[in-house]
Amino acid sequence: MKSGGLFKFIWKNKNRLMILKRETFDKFLKKFGAKRVSPEAAGYLAKYIEEKTLLLLKEAKAYAEHAKRNTVLQDDIRLARKNLNL
């Protein structure tokens, strides 16, 4: 993967487009018992999960770079998760 490819943001009209789709979280919520899910609720969950994931991956990438590696390892993600209290 090219440097920074994972963390590039797509901008359109000054609004960041989401990588994770609201529909995916609508399916998750329904799978775990929700009979109906508003688009706003599914969208909020998608945005929250995406923000936390990007934060975690950014931290893990920093650990890999500190170790002078181009590859993010599972241990980098575990350490980032622990240090971010996620």
C-alpha positions, -999 to 999 in steps of 0.1 A, spaced: 0 0 0 13 34 -8 22 57 20 -8 75 35 -33 56 12 -52 43 41 -56 77 57 -65 98 27 -98 115 31 -121 121 2 -135 157 3 -164 170 -16 -181 203 -9 -160 206 23 -177 175 37 -158 143 43 -174 113 26 -176 83 48 -157 51 40 -181 29 60 -216 29 48 -247 37 69 -265 7 54 -239 -17 69 -247 -4 104 -284 -6 97 -279 -43 90 -258 -47 122 -284 -31 144 -312 -52 129 -291 -84 132 -288 -77 169 -325 -72 175 -336 -37 164 -369 -40 145 -365 -6 129 -335 17 126 -337 53 116 -312 65 89 -299 90 114 -292 64 140 -274 41 116 -255 71 102 -244 82 136 -232 48 145 -213 45 112 -196 79 117 -187 70 153 -172 37 144 -153 52 115 -138 80 136 -127 55 163 -112 32 137 -93 59 119 -80 71 153 -69 36 161 -52 30 127 -35 64 128 -20 55 162 -10 20 150 6 35 120 27 58 142 39 28 162 50 10 130 68 41 118 85 45 151 98 9 147 110 19 112 85 -4 95 62 2 66 39 -26 77 13 -22 105 13 -53 126 -14 -68 148 8 -58 178 8 -22 167 -30 -22 167 -32 -39 200 -8 -14 216 -27 15 200 -60 1 213 -46 -3 248 -31 32 248 -63 48 235 -85 29 259 -106 14 232 
